[in-house]
Amino acid sequence: MMTRRAIMAGLGLSFTASMVRAESAVTLFAAASLKTALDALVAPLRAEHGIALRCVYASSSALARQIDQGAPADLFWSADREWMDWCVTRNLVQKDTLVDLLGNTLVLIAPTQTRIDQLPLTREAITHARGTGRIATGETRSVPAGKYAKQALERLGLWSDVASHLAETDNVRAALLLTARSETPLGIVYASDAMAEPRVKIVATFPASSHQPIIYPLALTRDTRHPASLTTLRFMQSATARALFATQGFAILSSMPPA
């Protein structure tokens, strides 16, 4: 027969194990441009559903490759369809959970102290504003923001003039920081990034027709085993999340999931 001490010890172990499971965080690999919005959603997700969320931010390309190498992510949120499609073809995500949730706008920014308030997207205007400095943006071969920037510059006939004067970074938030610190006189980022950083201002908006649509697809990873993964994905489509994303400068592309 078990002693009272043994029973209590067993109950204690059971309670501790339950608490560990309850506190086990859902891990979301997310494009760096989502950081401000997702950080603000951690508390509401816990309050509404009791779910702890751990976000890992980097460029979509870096995150996709990490998942391919076995990194333990429960959800992947890309800043373009190309890297999500890359994951789909490798069976790294659950295709039936994929949703194109958000959109964004590509903008040209400058430090707030600059005298420029509006800048025409012309060779002469950008060359004058850049001076001897560089234009910060994401790496143009892999980082979504950089790829969109290259597309827009090519469409507007500006690529040949600025290609050798870019400061290409590992993710869009790094490009934002370079401009915020006045290390570059101009930067090309998303509107949501510019809204999140008080040290920069938008001086031009690239026409939507100058680049592929900016789409943020979200999906569960193939290997997620966390019981709260699906609830987390659905929360990101909820009225609470949609309202916050809208105030952060994102466009809402998908409808709310059924209750």
N, C-alpha and C positions, 0 to 999 in steps of 0.2 A: 504494500500500500504506500502510496506517495505521501511524504510528510507535507505539512503545511508550508514549510520553507521551500520544498521542491516545487510545490504547486505555484507558489507566488513567484518563484524564479522563472518557471515556465511561462506564466502569464506575463511577466516582465519582458522576457525575450520576445514573446508574441507581439506585445504592444510596441516594442522597439522596432521589430521588423516591419510592422504595419506603418509606423511613422516614417521609416526609411523609404518604403514604397510610396507613401503619400507625398513625401518631399522630393522624390526623384523627378528631376526637371525634364521637360520636353526640350530637346535640342533642335533649334532652328538655324540652319545655315542660310544666311540672307545677304543679298547684295548690300554693299556699304551705304548706298544712298537711302536705304530703308532704316538706318540706325535711329535717327531722331524719333520717327514715328513708332517703331517697334519698342524702343525703350519706354515710351510713354504708355504702351499697351500692356506692359508686364503686370502692373498693379491691377488694372481692370480684369485681366484674365484670371488672376488669382482670386480677386474678390467675387467674381461671378461664377467661377467654376472650380476654385481651389487648386488650380494648376500652376505650378512653377515653370517659368519659361527661361531657358538659357539660349541667348542669341550669339551666334558666331558670325562676325562681319568680315567680308573681304570682297574682292571682285568676284563676279559670277564665274569667271573662268577658273580662278583658283579654287573656289568652293566645289565646283563640279569635279575637278580633278582630284580633290581630296576625298570626295565621296567615292569616286572610282577606285581610289587606293584603300578604301575600307574605313574611312573616318566615320565615327558613329553619329550620324545625323538622323533625326526623325522626319524633318521636313526640309525641303530645298526651295528657296525663293530667289529666282533669277531676275536680272534686270533686262533680259532679252529672251526671245524664243530660241535663238540659236543654241545657247548653252543648255536650255531645258531639253530641246530636241536631241542634243548630244547625249544627255542622260537617258532619254527615252530609248534611243537606239542601242544603248548599252544595258538596258533593263535595270537602271539604277533607281528609277522612280516608279510609282504605281500610276500608270497612265490614266486609269479610270478616275483618279482623284484630281487630275490636273485642271486648274482653273486659271484663266487669264484675268487676274483680279484688278490690276492697276495700270494706269498710263501716266505719262509724264511729258514735260516740254523741255526742249533743249535751249539753253540760253547762254549768252555771253555776259560775263560778269567783270567787274573791276572793283578795286578797293574803294570803300565808301568815301575816303578823303580825296579821291581823284575829282578833277573838275568836270569830267565827262558824265553826262546824265543820259544821253541817247547817242548811240553810235551807229551810223549806217553800215550795213554789211557790204562794204565796198573795199576794194584793194587799197585805195588811197586812205580811207578813214582808219582802217585797221592797222596799216603800216605806220601811220602817224601816231596812233594811240599806243602801239606796241613799243615804238622807239627802238632802243637797243635791247629791250627785254624779250621774254618769251611768252607764249600763250600756254597756260597749264590745261591739261586735259588727261583723260585716261589713256592708257596704252592703246594705240589705234589698231593694233592687230588682234587684240584679245579682250580688252575691257569694254563692256557694252557702251559706256559713255564716250569712250574714245572712238569706237567704231561708228557711232552715230555722228560724232563730230567730223570724222573724215568724210562720211557720206555727204553731210551738209556743205562742207567746204568745197568738195569736188563739184557738187551740183551748182553752187554759186560761183564757180570759177575762181576760187580763192586758194585751192590746195597748193598749187605750185609756188605760190608766194609765201605761204606760212609753214609748209611741211618741214622745212629745216629750222624753223623757229619755235617748235613746240617743246614744252616740258612735259614729257609723257610719264604718267605715274601708275602705280600698281592698282589703284582704285580711284573712284571719282572724288571721294572725300579727301584724299591726299592732294588732288588737284585744287579742290576748294580751299584747303588750308594754305597752299602756296600763295594763292591770290589774297586770301584774308590777311596773310602776314606781309603783303606787298612784296613778296619775293618774285612775283610775276605781275605785270601790269594788267593782264587780262587772263581770263580762264573760261573754259567751256564746260559747263556742268548742267545738271538738271535744275528746273525751277524749284523743286522741293529742297534741293541742297542750298540754293541761294536764300530761300526763306528761313532756313535753319541757322544761317550764319550772319549775325548783325554787322560783321566787318566788311561785307561785300554788298554790292548793289547790281541789279540787272540793268545792262545798258543796251541790250538788243535781244530779240527773240528770233530764233531760226524758224523759218516757215516749216510747218509740218510736212509739206510736200518735198522738202529738201533732204529728207532722210526716211528710213523705214520707220513705221510706227513704233513708238517706245512702249513696250508691253512688259509687264511683270508677271510671269506665270509662277504659280505656287503648286506644289504637289507633295504628297507623302513619299518618303524614300521606300525603296523595295524592302529594306531590312529593318524598318522600324518595328519594334515590338512594344512600344510604350502604349498603354491602354488609353492615354489621353491625347494621342496624336491626332486622331480624327476630330475630336472636339476642338482642339487648337486650330486646325485648319478651318473648321466651320466658324469659329470665333472671329477669325480674320476676315470673314465675309459678313459679320454681324453689323447691326446698326451702330453699335458702339465703335467698332473699328472703322467702319466706313466714314463716320462723321469725323474721326480724328485724322484719317488719311486725307480727307478733303481739305481740312484746315491746314494741313502740312503742304499742300500744293499738288497733290496727286489727283489724277482723274480716276473715277470709279468706273470700271469696265463691265463688271459682272453683276448680275442680279443677286439678291440675297437667297441663300439656300432655303429649302422648305423647312419648317419647324419640325 
